[in-house]
Every structure is written in structure tokens, then in C-alpha cells.
């Protein structure tokens, strides 16, 4: 039997020790009262009580509509000032790697999408810039026409070129060079054109979910023990309280519980199942956000904006928030894809997730994200792919030869 896949947390990650016409012609428009029809006897037609009530309801609705519009305008203006709390990093395009040999046709296809890198870092101290590993790596590809979103988790232990021909687990890129290097790493290995990122730590995730009133999630008996262990460890470091999950089934998880759920990796499926949980939580947050009231949105802004690090400016943030109700996640998966990867110890990097062929996986990725069947990877990706194969083949288990 092949040895159990172990990710780096088995050795280094402390949490993982269970613990809305004017009148024309120049004539004066008659008033509403004078405009009412007269009866045959020449007297004015008496307005029924029902008609009066209807007009009153209409005035009330118009007033309520004006109040809502005003509230939204105030919220947007308020939000613009609050976004000054966001940790902002401007990344000049020339500092982001995009493979030179990616075809013009493919670059044109990708212009129809906003591709954003999402990083979740294993920090409880607000260290979001660098020197901390990206525990979660996702690509959110937003179709600008349909507003459909496809999510892909890039498994953090995937063996890739981090830059300058240095190969290691892909989550090392964020620790070494922050979001700039991590984005460049994704673009180089995956033939992507990512320019923007959003990074959040554990506290930000917890506060977001709490402000939304929790999220629905189906918990299995197998997950309860590990979920509570992770809650305990995160609560200890953040110096917060937590409420243990006591039963299985569909239930509402608070922020601490949902974050603990995101961390589970010891059950069947290992890290592959963990990234699925992370995507489930993100999708639940997005759906719950569509139901959020103005006070909830205000609370989220108060509690979370200073726990976020991003390349998105105020205009871009307000634009995205304004379209939030239109977004829908239509598909999600992980990279490398299930039938094109293997896991095992490859020497000094330790246990890694290795693409059988990086090039084949990139072809699959572009079909998944952009409906581009038969995508031919760039020369750069093919070079990386050949190198990965050459240095890992000798470690490949016989069962996947």
C-alpha cells in the first residue's frame, strides 16, 4: 500500500496539532383634484375610500423607495471612506509575470474575464504581506458578461516553479515574495493573466462570517472532532471564545466553527477534501452576502476591512460590491486535477502533489475556466512541465507509473 500523503502541516503548522416627463406644450398642467372627472349632473365625482387608500399606499411606497436609494447612496459613500482601512498594494503590470509565448488569441479570450487570486494565510497576527505561507490559494475567474464565477483551488503543496527556476511547494512563493511573487508564480505555471489579489487571515474570515450571522454547512460525524480541535487552537492564538460543534448534520456555523471546518485535513480525502471545504465556505459566504442587510454590511466593513490586503482600489471594490447580487459560482475544482496528479515524497521538498504533466493540467485548466478546449500551453509551461517530470519521475510510486 502506498504511504499516506502528508502535507507540510504534518511537520510544521502549529494549528494542525489537534488542539429608479415633464408637462410639455407650455400649458399649465391641471392639479390632480381638478383633473378628476365630473359627474353627469355637473358635480365632481367623489373619490372612493378605496381609491384614496390606493393613492396613499403609492405615496408611501415612493417615499420608502427614496429612503432606500438614499440609504444605499450613503452606504456607498461611507464604504468609500471605510475602504481606506484596507491594506492596499499597487502592483505595476511590469512587475507581474505573464508568459511571453501565450498566444494573442488566448490573451484576448482572457480579457473577457476578471481573474483574481485569493490567498488565505496562516497568520493570527495580521501578517498578510509576506513571510507567511498561503495556506489557501484559489483563482476566482469572473465572466464579465454573465457574472458567472468558476473557482479553482491550487493545492498548496503542488510542486511548481516559484520563479528564477526555483522549484518547491507553491505556497512557498507567498512566504518568499508576498502576493507579487505568488501571482507571478501562478501566471507562469498556469498561463494566466492574473493582476489582482485579495488576502485574508483567520481573524478576517471569522469576523466576516459572524457579521453575516453564520453560514449553513453539513457536518459529518467524522469531522466534528477535528473541527473542534482546530477551533480550540485558533481560539487560543486569537484569544477568543469558541463554541464546540456537538452534532452532525446541516447547521449554521459561526465564524470560528467555519474556520475550523476549513482547516480539517485528517479525514478521508486529506488536503484535497480540505480545499473542497474551503470552496464550500467561500460559496456559502457569497450566497449569504446576497441576503445581507445594510447594518450587516456596515458591520462587515467595520470588522473586516482592516484585516484584508489587496491590489483592488476603492473604485474596483465598490464596483464589485455593487454587482455582488449578480455573481454566481457555477463550478469549482482543484489543480492539479484528480486524474492528472500523484502524491509522494520527492526528496528535500518533502511530500508534494505532483502533476503527471503540468502542460496537460494547464490545458485542462483553460478548458475549465474559459471553455477553451484543446488549449496548447505556452513554451514556458512546457519547459516547466518537462523539468518537473525529469526530477520527480524517480519518486513516482509504481502504482501510478
The 8 nearest C-alpha neighbors of each residue, nearest first, counted from 0:
[[1, 2, 3, 398, 396, 397, 4, 399],
 [0, 2, 3, 396, 398, 4, 343, 397],
 [3, 1, 4, 0, 343, 5, 344, 342],
 [2, 4, 5, 1, 343, 0, 342, 269],
 [5, 3, 343, 342, 2, 6, 350, 269],
 [4, 6, 350, 9, 3, 7, 8, 343],
 [7, 5, 8, 9, 350, 4, 156, 351],
 [6, 8, 9, 10, 11, 5, 350, 12],
 [9, 7, 12, 11, 10, 6, 15, 13],
 [10, 8, 7, 6, 5, 11, 12, 15],
 [9, 11, 8, 7, 12, 6, 13, 5],
 [12, 10, 8, 7, 9, 13, 15, 14],
 [13, 11, 8, 14, 15, 10, 9, 7],
 [12, 14, 15, 16, 11, 8, 232, 10],
 [15, 13, 16, 232, 12, 229, 233, 17],
 [14, 16, 13, 17, 12, 8, 229, 9],
 [15, 17, 14, 18, 13, 12, 232, 228],
 [18, 16, 228, 15, 229, 225, 14, 232],
 [17, 228, 232, 231, 16, 229, 14, 230],
 [64, 68, 65, 61, 67, 69, 66, 63],
 [21, 22, 23, 24, 28, 25, 26, 27],
 [20, 22, 23, 28, 24, 25, 27, 26],
 [23, 21, 20, 28, 24, 26, 25, 27],
 [22, 24, 25, 21, 26, 20, 27, 28],
 [25, 23, 26, 22, 27, 28, 21, 20],
 [26, 24, 23, 27, 22, 28, 21, 29],
 [27, 25, 24, 28, 23, 22, 29, 21],
 [28, 26, 29, 25, 22, 24, 23, 30],
 [27, 29, 26, 30, 22, 23, 25, 34],
 [30, 28, 34, 33, 27, 31, 32, 26],
 [31, 29, 33, 32, 34, 28, 35, 27],
 [30, 32, 34, 33, 29, 35, 28, 36],
 [31, 33, 30, 34, 35, 29, 36, 43],
 [34, 32, 30, 35, 31, 29, 36, 43],
 [33, 35, 31, 32, 29, 30, 36, 37],
 [34, 36, 33, 32, 37, 31, 44, 43],
 [37, 35, 44, 34, 38, 43, 33, 42],
 [38, 36, 43, 44, 42, 41, 35, 39],
 [37, 39, 42, 41, 44, 40, 43, 36],
 [40, 38, 41, 37, 42, 43, 44, 36],
 [41, 39, 38, 42, 37, 43, 44, 36],
 [42, 40, 38, 39, 37, 43, 44, 36],
 [43, 41, 38, 37, 40, 44, 39, 45],
 [44, 42, 37, 38, 45, 41, 36, 35],
 [43, 45, 37, 38, 36, 46, 42, 35],
 [44, 46, 43, 47, 37, 38, 42, 35],
 [45, 47, 44, 50, 48, 51, 49, 35],
 [46, 48, 50, 49, 45, 51, 52, 44],
 [47, 49, 51, 50, 52, 46, 53, 45],
 [48, 50, 52, 47, 51, 53, 46, 54],
 [51, 49, 53, 47, 52, 48, 54, 46],
 [52, 50, 48, 54, 53, 49, 55, 47],
 [51, 53, 55, 49, 50, 54, 56, 48],
 [52, 54, 50, 56, 51, 55, 49, 57],
 [55, 53, 57, 51, 56, 52, 50, 58],
 [54, 56, 52, 58, 57, 53, 51, 59],
 [55, 57, 59, 53, 54, 58, 60, 52],
 [58, 56, 54, 60, 55, 59, 61, 53],
 [59, 57, 61, 55, 60, 56, 62, 54],
 [58, 60, 56, 62, 57, 61, 63, 55],
 [59, 61, 63, 57, 62, 58, 64, 56],
 [62, 60, 64, 58, 59, 63, 57, 65],
 [63, 61, 59, 65, 64, 60, 58, 66],
 [62, 64, 60, 66, 65, 61, 59, 67],
 [65, 63, 61, 67, 62, 66, 60, 68],
 [64, 66, 62, 68, 63, 67, 69, 61],
 [65, 67, 63, 69, 64, 68, 70, 62],
 [66, 68, 70, 64, 69, 65, 71, 63],
 [69, 67, 65, 71, 70, 66, 72, 64],
 [70, 68, 66, 72, 67, 71, 65, 73],
 [69, 71, 67, 73, 68, 72, 66, 74],
 [70, 72, 74, 68, 73, 69, 75, 67],
 [73, 71, 69, 75, 74, 70, 68, 76],
 [74, 72, 76, 70, 71, 75, 77, 69],
 [73, 75, 71, 77, 72, 76, 78, 70],
 [74, 76, 78, 72, 77, 73, 71, 79],
 [77, 75, 73, 79, 78, 74, 72, 80],
 [78, 76, 74, 80, 75, 79, 73, 81],
 [77, 79, 75, 81, 80, 76, 74, 82],
 [80, 78, 76, 82, 77, 81, 75, 313],
 [79, 81, 77, 78, 82, 83, 76, 84],
 [82, 80, 78, 83, 79, 84, 77, 300],
 [83, 81, 84, 85, 79, 80, 78, 313],
 [82, 84, 81, 85, 80, 79, 313, 86],
 [85, 83, 305, 82, 81, 304, 86, 80],
 [86, 84, 304, 305, 82, 83, 307, 87],
 [85, 87, 308, 307, 309, 84, 305, 88],
 [88, 86, 309, 310, 308, 85, 89, 311],
 [87, 89, 310, 309, 90, 86, 308, 311],
 [90, 88, 310, 91, 87, 311, 312, 309],
 [89, 91, 88, 92, 310, 94, 179, 95],
 [92, 90, 93, 94, 89, 95, 194, 88],
 [93, 91, 94, 95, 90, 194, 96, 97],
 [94, 92, 91, 95, 96, 90, 97, 194],
 [93, 95, 92, 91, 96, 90, 179, 183],
 [96, 94, 92, 183, 93, 97, 179, 194],
 [95, 97, 183, 186, 187, 98, 94, 93],
 [98, 96, 186, 192, 187, 99, 95, 191],
 [97, 99, 100, 101, 187, 190, 96, 379],
 [100, 98, 101, 97, 377, 379, 102, 378],
 [99, 101, 377, 98, 102, 378, 379, 103],
 [102, 100, 377, 99, 98, 103, 190, 105],
 [101, 103, 104, 105, 100, 106, 377, 99],
 [104, 102, 106, 105, 107, 101, 108, 100],
 [105, 103, 107, 102, 106, 108, 101, 109],
 [104, 106, 108, 107, 102, 103, 109, 101],
 [105, 107, 103, 109, 108, 104, 102, 110],
 [108, 106, 104, 110, 105, 109, 103, 111],
 [109, 107, 105, 106, 110, 111, 104, 369],
 [108, 110, 106, 111, 112, 107, 105, 192],
 [111, 109, 107, 112, 108, 106, 113, 192],
 [112, 110, 109, 143, 108, 142, 113, 107],
 [113, 111, 142, 141, 110, 143, 109, 114],
 [114, 112, 141, 140, 115, 142, 143, 111],
 [113, 115, 140, 193, 139, 112, 141, 138],
 [114, 116, 195, 139, 196, 138, 193, 113],
 [115, 117, 196, 138, 137, 195, 139, 197],
 [118, 116, 137, 197, 196, 136, 198, 138],
 [119, 117, 198, 136, 135, 133, 120, 197],
 [118, 120, 135, 199, 133, 134, 200, 198],
 [121, 119, 133, 134, 200, 122, 132, 118],
 [120, 122, 134, 132, 133, 200, 131, 119],
 [123, 121, 124, 120, 200, 126, 125, 201],
 [122, 124, 125, 201, 237, 202, 200, 236],
 [123, 125, 122, 126, 237, 200, 202, 127],
 [126, 124, 127, 123, 122, 200, 306, 202],
 [127, 125, 124, 122, 128, 131, 129, 123],
 [126, 128, 125, 129, 308, 198, 120, 200],
 [127, 129, 177, 126, 178, 130, 308, 131],
 [130, 128, 177, 174, 131, 173, 127, 176],
 [131, 129, 174, 175, 132, 177, 128, 173],
 [132, 130, 174, 129, 120, 121, 133, 122],
 [131, 133, 174, 120, 170, 134, 173, 171],
 [134, 132, 120, 170, 135, 119, 118, 173],
 [133, 135, 120, 121, 119, 132, 155, 136],
 [136, 134, 119, 133, 118, 120, 137, 155],
 [135, 137, 118, 153, 152, 117, 133, 155],
 [138, 136, 152, 117, 151, 153, 116, 139],
 [137, 139, 116, 151, 115, 150, 117, 140],
 [140, 138, 150, 115, 114, 149, 141, 137],
 [139, 141, 114, 149, 148, 113, 138, 112],
 [142, 140, 148, 113, 112, 147, 143, 146],
 [141, 143, 112, 146, 147, 144, 145, 111],
 [144, 142, 112, 146, 111, 145, 141, 113],
 [145, 143, 142, 146, 111, 147, 112, 141],
 [144, 146, 147, 142, 143, 326, 141, 325],
 [147, 145, 142, 326, 143, 144, 141, 325],
 [148, 146, 327, 145, 142, 326, 141, 328],
 [149, 147, 328, 141, 140, 327, 329, 142],
 [148, 150, 330, 140, 331, 328, 139, 329],
 [151, 149, 331, 139, 138, 330, 140, 148],
 [150, 152, 332, 333, 138, 137, 331, 153],
 [153, 151, 137, 333, 136, 154, 334, 332],
 [152, 154, 334, 136, 137, 333, 155, 151],
 [155, 153, 157, 156, 152, 334, 333, 136],
 [154, 156, 170, 157, 169, 153, 136, 168],
 [155, 157, 168, 351, 154, 352, 169, 158],
 [158, 156, 352, 168, 154, 155, 169, 351],
 [157, 159, 168, 167, 353, 351, 169, 352],
 [160, 158, 166, 169, 167, 161, 157, 168],
 [159, 161, 166, 162, 165, 164, 167, 188],
 [160, 162, 184, 165, 166, 172, 159, 169],
 [163, 161, 164, 160, 165, 184, 180, 166],
 [164, 162, 165, 161, 160, 166, 184, 180],
 [163, 165, 162, 160, 166, 161, 383, 159],
 [166, 164, 163, 161, 160, 162, 167, 159],
 [165, 167, 160, 159, 161, 164, 158, 168],
 [168, 166, 158, 159, 348, 169, 161, 165],
 [167, 169, 156, 158, 157, 170, 171, 159],
 [168, 170, 171, 157, 155, 159, 172, 156],
 [171, 169, 155, 133, 172, 168, 132, 173],
 [170, 172, 174, 169, 173, 168, 132, 175],
 [173, 171, 181, 175, 170, 174, 161, 180],
 [174, 172, 177, 181, 176, 175, 171, 178],
 [173, 175, 130, 131, 132, 129, 171, 172],
 [174, 176, 172, 173, 130, 177, 171, 129],
 [177, 175, 180, 173, 174, 172, 129, 179],
 [176, 178, 173, 129, 128, 179, 174, 180],
 [177, 179, 181, 180, 173, 182, 176, 128],
 [180, 178, 182, 181, 177, 183, 176, 95],
 [179, 181, 176, 183, 182, 178, 177, 172],
 [180, 182, 178, 172, 173, 184, 183, 179],
 [183, 181, 185, 184, 179, 180, 178, 186],
 [184, 182, 96, 180, 186, 95, 185, 181],
 [183, 185, 181, 187, 182, 161, 186, 180],
 [184, 186, 182, 188, 183, 187, 189, 181],
 [187, 185, 191, 183, 190, 189, 184, 97],
 [188, 186, 184, 185, 190, 189, 98, 183],
 [187, 189, 185, 186, 380, 190, 184, 160],
 [188, 190, 186, 191, 361, 187, 185, 380],
 [191, 189, 186, 187, 188, 98, 101, 377],
 [190, 192, 186, 189, 193, 97, 185, 187],
 [193, 191, 186, 97, 194, 190, 114, 109],
 [194, 192, 114, 191, 195, 115, 186, 182],
 [195, 193, 192, 115, 95, 196, 92, 182],
 [196, 194, 115, 310, 193, 116, 311, 197],
 [195, 197, 116, 115, 309, 117, 310, 198],
 [196, 198, 309, 117, 308, 118, 116, 199],
 [199, 197, 118, 308, 119, 307, 117, 309],
 [200, 198, 307, 119, 203, 306, 120, 118],
 [199, 201, 120, 203, 202, 119, 122, 204],
 [200, 202, 204, 203, 123, 205, 122, 199],
 [203, 201, 205, 204, 200, 206, 123, 306],
 [204, 202, 306, 206, 303, 200, 201, 205],
 [203, 205, 201, 207, 202, 206, 208, 200],
 [204, 206, 254, 202, 208, 255, 203, 207],
 [207, 205, 209, 203, 208, 204, 210, 202],
 [208, 206, 204, 210, 209, 205, 299, 203],
 [207, 209, 254, 211, 213, 205, 210, 206],
 [208, 210, 254, 206, 212, 213, 211, 207],
 [211, 209, 207, 212, 208, 299, 295, 206],
 [212, 210, 208, 209, 213, 295, 207, 291],
 [211, 213, 209, 210, 208, 214, 253, 251],
 [214, 212, 253, 208, 252, 209, 211, 251],
 [213, 215, 251, 252, 283, 216, 284, 208],
 [216, 214, 251, 250, 252, 249, 213, 283],
 [215, 217, 249, 250, 218, 251, 214, 252],
 [216, 218, 249, 248, 250, 219, 215, 247],
 [219, 217, 247, 248, 216, 249, 222, 220],
 [220, 218, 247, 221, 222, 248, 217, 223],
 [219, 221, 247, 222, 223, 218, 246, 224],
 [220, 222, 219, 223, 224, 266, 225, 218],
 [221, 223, 219, 220, 225, 224, 226, 218],
 [224, 222, 226, 220, 225, 221, 227, 244],
 [225, 223, 227, 226, 222, 228, 221, 220],
 [224, 226, 228, 227, 222, 223, 263, 229],
 [227, 225, 259, 260, 223, 229, 228, 224],
 [226, 228, 230, 224, 225, 229, 243, 231],
 [229, 227, 18, 17, 225, 231, 230, 226],
 [228, 230, 259, 232, 226, 231, 227, 18],
 [231, 229, 227, 259, 233, 228, 232, 234],
 [230, 232, 228, 234, 229, 18, 233, 235],
 [231, 233, 18, 235, 229, 234, 230, 14],
 [234, 232, 230, 236, 235, 231, 237, 229],
 [235, 233, 239, 237, 231, 238, 232, 236],
 [234, 236, 238, 232, 233, 237, 231, 239],
 [235, 237, 233, 238, 234, 232, 123, 239],
 [238, 236, 234, 239, 235, 233, 123, 202],
 [239, 237, 235, 236, 234, 240, 233, 232],
 [240, 238, 234, 237, 241, 235, 236, 233],
 [239, 241, 234, 238, 242, 235, 255, 231],
 [240, 242, 255, 234, 243, 230, 239, 231],
 [241, 243, 244, 240, 256, 255, 230, 227],
 [244, 242, 227, 245, 241, 256, 230, 226],
 [245, 243, 246, 223, 242, 227, 256, 226],
 [244, 246, 243, 223, 247, 227, 224, 242],
 [247, 245, 244, 248, 220, 223, 218, 219],
 [246, 248, 219, 218, 220, 249, 223, 245],
 [249, 247, 217, 218, 250, 219, 246, 216],
 [250, 248, 217, 216, 218, 215, 247, 251],
 [249, 251, 215, 216, 248, 217, 252, 218],
 [252, 250, 215, 214, 213, 216, 253, 249],
 [253, 251, 213, 214, 256, 257, 215, 250],
 [252, 254, 213, 256, 209, 255, 257, 208],
 [255, 253, 205, 208, 209, 257, 256, 258],
 [254, 256, 258, 205, 257, 253, 230, 259],
 [255, 257, 259, 253, 258, 254, 252, 260],
 [258, 256, 260, 254, 259, 255, 252, 253],
 [259, 257, 261, 255, 260, 256, 254, 205],
 [258, 260, 229, 230, 226, 256, 262, 261],
 [259, 261, 257, 226, 258, 262, 263, 256],
 [262, 260, 258, 277, 259, 276, 263, 257],
 [261, 263, 259, 260, 264, 273, 258, 229],
 [264, 262, 260, 261, 273, 265, 225, 226],
 [265, 263, 269, 270, 273, 266, 262, 272],
 [264, 266, 269, 263, 267, 225, 268, 270],
 [267, 265, 264, 269, 268, 221, 222, 263],
 [266, 268, 269, 265, 272, 264, 221, 270],
 [267, 269, 272, 271, 266, 270, 264, 273],
 [268, 270, 264, 271, 265, 272, 267, 266],
 [271, 269, 273, 264, 272, 274, 268, 6],
 [270, 272, 273, 274, 269, 268, 275, 154],
 [273, 271, 268, 275, 270, 274, 269, 276],
 [272, 274, 270, 276, 264, 275, 271, 263],
 [275, 273, 277, 276, 271, 272, 270, 278],
 [276, 274, 272, 278, 273, 277, 279, 271],
 [277, 275, 279, 273, 274, 278, 261, 280],
 [278, 276, 274, 261, 280, 275, 279, 281],
 [277, 279, 281, 275, 280, 276, 282, 274],
 [280, 278, 276, 282, 277, 281, 283, 275],
 [279, 281, 283, 277, 278, 282, 284, 276],
 [282, 280, 278, 284, 283, 279, 285, 277],
 [281, 283, 285, 279, 284, 280, 278, 286],
 [284, 282, 280, 286, 281, 285, 287, 214],
 [285, 283, 281, 287, 282, 286, 288, 280],
 [286, 284, 282, 288, 283, 287, 281, 289],
 [285, 287, 283, 288, 289, 284, 282, 290],
 [286, 288, 284, 289, 290, 285, 283, 291],
 [289, 287, 291, 285, 290, 286, 284, 211],
 [288, 290, 324, 287, 286, 291, 285, 323],
 [291, 289, 288, 287, 292, 286, 211, 324],
 [292, 290, 288, 289, 295, 296, 287, 211],
 [293, 291, 295, 294, 296, 290, 288, 297],
 [292, 294, 296, 295, 297, 291, 74, 71],
 [295, 293, 297, 296, 292, 298, 291, 299],
 [296, 294, 298, 292, 297, 293, 291, 210],
 [297, 295, 299, 293, 298, 294, 300, 292],
 [298, 296, 294, 300, 295, 299, 301, 293],
 [299, 297, 301, 295, 300, 296, 302, 210],
 [298, 300, 296, 302, 301, 297, 210, 303],
 [301, 299, 297, 304, 298, 303, 302, 296],
 [302, 300, 298, 299, 303, 297, 304, 81],
 [301, 303, 299, 300, 298, 206, 304, 305],
 [302, 304, 306, 203, 300, 305, 299, 301],
 [305, 303, 85, 306, 300, 307, 84, 302],
 [304, 306, 84, 85, 303, 307, 86, 302],
 [305, 307, 303, 203, 304, 199, 125, 200],
 [308, 306, 199, 304, 305, 85, 198, 86],
 [307, 309, 86, 198, 87, 197, 85, 127],
 [310, 308, 197, 87, 311, 196, 88, 198],
 [309, 311, 88, 89, 195, 87, 196, 312],
 [310, 312, 309, 315, 316, 195, 313, 87],
 [313, 311, 315, 314, 316, 310, 87, 309],
 [312, 314, 316, 315, 317, 82, 79, 311],
 [315, 313, 317, 312, 316, 318, 79, 311],
 [314, 316, 318, 312, 313, 317, 311, 319],
 [315, 317, 313, 319, 318, 314, 312, 320],
 [318, 316, 320, 314, 319, 315, 321, 313],
 [319, 317, 315, 321, 316, 320, 314, 322],
 [318, 320, 316, 322, 321, 317, 315, 323],
 [321, 319, 323, 317, 322, 318, 316, 324],
 [320, 322, 318, 319, 323, 317, 324, 316],
 [323, 321, 319, 320, 325, 324, 318, 326],
 [322, 324, 320, 325, 326, 321, 319, 289],
 [323, 325, 289, 322, 326, 321, 288, 327],
 [326, 324, 323, 322, 146, 327, 147, 145],
 [327, 325, 146, 323, 324, 147, 148, 328],
 [326, 328, 147, 148, 329, 325, 146, 286],
 [327, 329, 148, 149, 330, 147, 326, 282],
 [328, 330, 149, 148, 327, 147, 331, 150],
 [331, 329, 149, 328, 150, 332, 148, 151],
 [330, 332, 150, 151, 149, 329, 333, 278],
 [333, 331, 151, 152, 150, 330, 334, 336],
 [332, 334, 152, 151, 336, 153, 335, 154],
 [335, 333, 153, 336, 152, 154, 151, 332],
 [334, 336, 354, 340, 360, 333, 339, 337],
 [335, 337, 334, 339, 333, 338, 340, 360],
 [338, 336, 339, 340, 335, 333, 334, 341],
 [337, 339, 336, 340, 335, 341, 355, 354],
 [338, 340, 355, 336, 337, 354, 335, 360],
 [341, 339, 354, 355, 353, 335, 338, 337],
 [340, 342, 353, 352, 354, 355, 343, 399],
 [343, 341, 352, 351, 353, 4, 340, 350],
 [342, 344, 350, 351, 4, 345, 352, 341],
 [343, 345, 350, 349, 346, 351, 394, 342],
 [346, 344, 394, 349, 391, 343, 350, 348],
 [345, 347, 349, 348, 344, 350, 394, 391],
 [346, 348, 349, 345, 344, 350, 167, 351],
 [349, 347, 346, 167, 345, 350, 168, 351],
 [350, 348, 344, 347, 346, 345, 351, 7],
 [349, 351, 344, 343, 5, 6, 345, 348],
 [352, 350, 156, 343, 342, 157, 353, 158],
 [353, 351, 157, 342, 156, 341, 158, 354],
 [352, 354, 341, 340, 158, 157, 342, 351],
 [355, 353, 340, 356, 357, 335, 339, 341],
 [354, 356, 340, 339, 353, 357, 341, 388],
 [355, 357, 354, 359, 358, 384, 360, 339],
 [356, 358, 384, 360, 354, 359, 361, 355],
 [359, 357, 361, 356, 360, 381, 384, 376],
 [360, 358, 362, 356, 361, 357, 363, 339],
 [359, 361, 363, 357, 362, 358, 335, 364],
 [362, 360, 364, 358, 363, 359, 189, 357],
 [363, 361, 374, 359, 360, 365, 364, 375],
 [362, 364, 360, 366, 361, 365, 367, 359],
 [365, 363, 361, 367, 366, 362, 368, 360],
 [366, 364, 368, 367, 362, 369, 363, 371],
 [365, 367, 371, 370, 372, 363, 364, 369],
 [366, 368, 364, 365, 370, 369, 363, 371],
 [369, 367, 365, 366, 370, 364, 149, 140],
 [368, 370, 371, 366, 365, 367, 109, 108],
 [371, 369, 366, 367, 372, 368, 365, 364],
 [372, 370, 366, 369, 365, 374, 373, 367],
 [373, 371, 366, 374, 370, 365, 362, 363],
 [372, 374, 375, 371, 362, 366, 363, 365],
 [375, 373, 362, 372, 371, 376, 365, 366],
 [374, 376, 373, 362, 377, 358, 361, 359],
 [377, 375, 358, 380, 374, 362, 381, 361],
 [376, 378, 101, 379, 380, 100, 381, 375],
 [377, 379, 381, 380, 382, 100, 376, 101],
 [380, 378, 382, 377, 381, 383, 98, 100],
 [381, 379, 383, 377, 382, 378, 188, 384],
 [380, 382, 384, 378, 379, 383, 358, 385],
 [383, 381, 379, 385, 380, 384, 378, 386],
 [384, 382, 380, 386, 381, 385, 387, 379],
 [385, 383, 357, 381, 387, 382, 386, 358],
 [384, 386, 388, 382, 383, 387, 381, 389],
 [385, 387, 389, 383, 388, 384, 390, 382],
 [388, 386, 384, 389, 390, 385, 391, 383],
 [387, 389, 385, 391, 386, 392, 390, 384],
 [388, 390, 386, 387, 391, 392, 385, 393],
 [389, 391, 387, 388, 392, 386, 393, 394],
 [392, 390, 388, 394, 393, 389, 387, 345],
 [393, 391, 395, 394, 388, 389, 390, 387],
 [392, 394, 391, 395, 390, 389, 345, 396],
 [395, 393, 392, 391, 345, 396, 344, 343],
 [394, 396, 392, 393, 397, 391, 400, 399],
 [397, 395, 398, 399, 394, 400, 1, 343],
 [396, 398, 400, 399, 395, 394, 1, 393],
 [397, 399, 396, 400, 1, 395, 0, 341],
 [400, 398, 397, 396, 395, 341, 340, 355],
 [399, 397, 398, 396, 395, 392, 355, 341]]
